[in-house]
């Protein structure tokens, strides 16, 4: 499937439940690896 732009791709991921949004503020230098390991 081709996407016109990144926004369309992200919308598709969100609609299919494949996009995980992090709503809490995090320090990417300290916590991003842990979040990625949990998915």
Biopython code that builds the backbone (N, CA, C, O; Angstrom):
import numpy as np
from Bio.PDB.StructureBuilder import StructureBuilder

atoms = [
    (1, "UNK", "N", (0.839, -1.177, 0.000)),
    (1, "UNK", "CA", (0.000, 0.000, 0.000)),
    (1, "UNK", "C", (0.886, 1.242, 0.000)),
    (1, "UNK", "O", (1.815, 1.344, 0.800)),
    (2, "UNK", "N", (0.606, 2.164, -0.875)),
    (2, "UNK", "CA", (1.353, 3.411, -0.928)),
    (2, "UNK", "C", (0.625, 4.482, -0.129)),
    (2, "UNK", "O", (-0.605, 4.525, -0.095)),
    (3, "UNK", "N", (1.392, 5.328, 0.499)),
    (3, "UNK", "CA", (0.847, 6.443, 1.264)),
    (3, "UNK", "C", (1.299, 7.740, 0.614)),
    (3, "UNK", "O", (2.416, 7.843, 0.106)),
    (4, "UNK", "N", (0.418, 8.722, 0.637)),
    (4, "UNK", "CA", (0.738, 10.017, 0.035)),
    (4, "UNK", "C", (1.777, 10.775, 0.844)),
    (4, "UNK", "O", (2.622, 11.477, 0.289)),
    (5, "UNK", "N", (1.703, 10.624, 2.176)),
    (5, "UNK", "CA", (2.629, 11.344, 3.039)),
    (5, "UNK", "C", (2.711, 10.657, 4.399)),
    (5, "UNK", "O", (2.006, 9.681, 4.655)),
    (6, "UNK", "N", (3.563, 11.166, 5.254)),
    (6, "UNK", "CA", (3.758, 10.578, 6.571)),
    (6, "UNK", "C", (2.484, 10.640, 7.399)),
    (6, "UNK", "O", (2.191, 9.704, 8.143)),
    (7, "UNK", "N", (1.728, 11.713, 7.286)),
    (7, "UNK", "CA", (0.491, 11.861, 8.060)),
    (7, "UNK", "C", (-0.499, 10.748, 7.721)),
    (7, "UNK", "O", (-1.129, 10.185, 8.617)),
    (8, "UNK", "N", (-0.637, 10.433, 6.455)),
    (8, "UNK", "CA", (-1.551, 9.361, 6.045)),
    (8, "UNK", "C", (-1.083, 8.015, 6.609)),
    (8, "UNK", "O", (-1.898, 7.201, 7.045)),
    (9, "UNK", "N", (0.216, 7.793, 6.597)),
    (9, "UNK", "CA", (0.774, 6.568, 7.162)),
    (9, "UNK", "C", (0.485, 6.475, 8.659)),
    (9, "UNK", "O", (0.057, 5.428, 9.145)),
    (10, "UNK", "N", (0.717, 7.562, 9.388)),
    (10, "UNK", "CA", (0.457, 7.569, 10.825)),
    (10, "UNK", "C", (-1.025, 7.399, 11.128)),
    (10, "UNK", "O", (-1.378, 6.696, 12.074)),
    (11, "UNK", "N", (-1.892, 8.021, 10.352)),
    (11, "UNK", "CA", (-3.338, 7.857, 10.532)),
    (11, "UNK", "C", (-3.755, 6.406, 10.335)),
    (11, "UNK", "O", (-4.611, 5.897, 11.059)),
    (12, "UNK", "N", (-3.155, 5.746, 9.361)),
    (12, "UNK", "CA", (-3.461, 4.337, 9.116)),
    (12, "UNK", "C", (-2.992, 3.470, 10.281)),
    (12, "UNK", "O", (-3.712, 2.573, 10.719)),
    (13, "UNK", "N", (-1.797, 3.735, 10.776)),
    (13, "UNK", "CA", (-1.305, 2.991, 11.934)),
    (13, "UNK", "C", (-2.225, 3.175, 13.136)),
    (13, "UNK", "O", (-2.522, 2.218, 13.851)),
    (14, "UNK", "N", (-2.669, 4.395, 13.354)),
    (14, "UNK", "CA", (-3.551, 4.670, 14.488)),
    (14, "UNK", "C", (-4.896, 3.960, 14.322)),
    (14, "UNK", "O", (-5.429, 3.411, 15.286)),
    (15, "UNK", "N", (-5.437, 3.968, 13.124)),
    (15, "UNK", "CA", (-6.734, 3.338, 12.866)),
    (15, "UNK", "C", (-6.683, 1.825, 13.066)),
    (15, "UNK", "O", (-7.678, 1.215, 13.456)),
    (16, "UNK", "N", (-5.529, 1.221, 12.800)),
    (16, "UNK", "CA", (-5.404, -0.231, 12.947)),
    (16, "UNK", "C", (-4.887, -0.637, 14.328)),
    (16, "UNK", "O", (-4.725, -1.825, 14.606)),
    (17, "UNK", "N", (-4.628, 0.342, 15.187)),
    (17, "UNK", "CA", (-4.151, 0.043, 16.535)),
    (17, "UNK", "C", (-2.673, -0.266, 16.611)),
    (17, "UNK", "O", (-2.206, -0.799, 17.618)),
    (18, "UNK", "N", (-1.926, 0.058, 15.568)),
    (18, "UNK", "CA", (-0.492, -0.227, 15.536)),
    (18, "UNK", "C", (0.377, 0.955, 15.959)),
    (18, "UNK", "O", (1.602, 0.843, 15.992)),
    (19, "UNK", "N", (-0.244, 2.075, 16.280)),
    (19, "UNK", "CA", (0.499, 3.256, 16.712)),
    (19, "UNK", "C", (0.315, 3.409, 18.214)),
    (19, "UNK", "O", (-0.812, 3.480, 18.705)),
    (20, "UNK", "N", (1.409, 3.460, 18.929)),
    (20, "UNK", "CA", (1.357, 3.638, 20.378)),
    (20, "UNK", "C", (1.722, 5.081, 20.685)),
    (20, "UNK", "O", (2.796, 5.555, 20.316)),
    (21, "UNK", "N", (0.820, 5.769, 21.361)),
    (21, "UNK", "CA", (1.078, 7.158, 21.748)),
    (21, "UNK", "C", (1.435, 7.205, 23.226)),
    (21, "UNK", "O", (0.759, 6.604, 24.061)),
    (22, "UNK", "N", (2.483, 7.914, 23.532)),
    (22, "UNK", "CA", (2.902, 8.096, 24.918)),
    (22, "UNK", "C", (2.393, 9.457, 25.355)),
    (22, "UNK", "O", (2.810, 10.485, 24.822)),
    (23, "UNK", "N", (1.488, 9.463, 26.330)),
    (23, "UNK", "CA", (0.862, 10.721, 26.745)),
    (23, "UNK", "C", (1.580, 11.379, 27.915)),
    (23, "UNK", "O", (1.390, 12.568, 28.169)),
    (24, "UNK", "N", (2.400, 10.621, 28.627)),
    (24, "UNK", "CA", (3.137, 11.193, 29.742)),
    (24, "UNK", "C", (4.466, 11.757, 29.250)),
    (24, "UNK", "O", (5.082, 11.220, 28.330)),
    (25, "UNK", "N", (4.894, 12.843, 29.878)),
    (25, "UNK", "CA", (6.175, 13.424, 29.517)),
    (25, "UNK", "C", (7.292, 12.507, 30.009)),
    (25, "UNK", "O", (7.270, 12.041, 31.148)),
    (26, "UNK", "N", (8.254, 12.259, 29.148)),
    (26, "UNK", "CA", (9.378, 11.393, 29.510)),
    (26, "UNK", "C", (10.687, 12.073, 29.138)),
    (26, "UNK", "O", (10.714, 13.020, 28.351)),
    (27, "UNK", "N", (11.758, 11.577, 29.711)),
    (27, "UNK", "CA", (13.095, 12.002, 29.317)),
    (27, "UNK", "C", (13.595, 10.966, 28.313)),
    (27, "UNK", "O", (13.926, 9.849, 28.709)),
    (28, "UNK", "N", (13.658, 11.304, 27.031)),
    (28, "UNK", "CA", (14.027, 10.310, 26.020)),
    (28, "UNK", "C", (15.409, 9.707, 26.240)),
    (28, "UNK", "O", (15.650, 8.567, 25.842)),
    (29, "UNK", "N", (16.313, 10.442, 26.862)),
    (29, "UNK", "CA", (17.654, 9.905, 27.107)),
    (29, "UNK", "C", (17.647, 8.803, 28.161)),
    (29, "UNK", "O", (18.511, 7.926, 28.152)),
    (30, "UNK", "N", (16.678, 8.849, 29.065)),
    (30, "UNK", "CA", (16.655, 7.878, 30.155)),
    (30, "UNK", "C", (15.592, 6.806, 29.991)),
    (30, "UNK", "O", (15.785, 5.681, 30.452)),
    (31, "UNK", "N", (14.475, 7.122, 29.347)),
    (31, "UNK", "CA", (13.337, 6.215, 29.378)),
    (31, "UNK", "C", (12.923, 5.606, 28.041)),
    (31, "UNK", "O", (12.173, 4.629, 28.037)),
    (32, "UNK", "N", (13.368, 6.129, 26.932)),
    (32, "UNK", "CA", (12.897, 5.648, 25.637)),
    (32, "UNK", "C", (13.263, 4.180, 25.400)),
    (32, "UNK", "O", (12.463, 3.430, 24.841)),
    (33, "UNK", "N", (14.445, 3.770, 25.815)),
    (33, "UNK", "CA", (14.844, 2.373, 25.623)),
    (33, "UNK", "C", (13.927, 1.439, 26.391)),
    (33, "UNK", "O", (13.530, 0.395, 25.874)),
    (34, "UNK", "N", (13.589, 1.801, 27.613)),
    (34, "UNK", "CA", (12.691, 0.966, 28.423)),
    (34, "UNK", "C", (11.318, 0.859, 27.777)),
    (34, "UNK", "O", (10.737, -0.226, 27.743)),
    (35, "UNK", "N", (10.797, 1.953, 27.271)),
    (35, "UNK", "CA", (9.485, 1.936, 26.610)),
    (35, "UNK", "C", (9.541, 1.065, 25.363)),
    (35, "UNK", "O", (8.619, 0.289, 25.111)),
    (36, "UNK", "N", (10.598, 1.183, 24.587)),
    (36, "UNK", "CA", (10.734, 0.379, 23.370)),
    (36, "UNK", "C", (10.850, -1.104, 23.708)),
    (36, "UNK", "O", (10.315, -1.943, 22.983)),
    (37, "UNK", "N", (11.534, -1.437, 24.786)),
    (37, "UNK", "CA", (11.678, -2.839, 25.187)),
    (37, "UNK", "C", (10.345, -3.452, 25.600)),
    (37, "UNK", "O", (10.156, -4.659, 25.447)),
    (38, "UNK", "N", (9.429, -2.662, 26.114)),
    (38, "UNK", "CA", (8.133, -3.168, 26.579)),
    (38, "UNK", "C", (7.159, -3.433, 25.442)),
    (38, "UNK", "O", (6.182, -4.158, 25.632)),
    (39, "UNK", "N", (7.396, -2.871, 24.279)),
    (39, "UNK", "CA", (6.445, -3.041, 23.172)),
    (39, "UNK", "C", (6.724, -4.291, 22.383)),
    (39, "UNK", "O", (6.017, -4.582, 21.419)),
]
sb = StructureBuilder()
sb.init_structure("model")
sb.init_model(0)
sb.init_chain("A")
sb.init_seg("    ")
for serial, (resi, resn, name, xyz) in enumerate(atoms, 1):
    if name == "N":
        sb.init_residue(resn, " ", resi, " ")
    sb.init_atom(name, np.array(xyz, "f"), 0.0, 1.0, " ", f" {name:<3s}", serial, name[0])
structure = sb.get_structure()
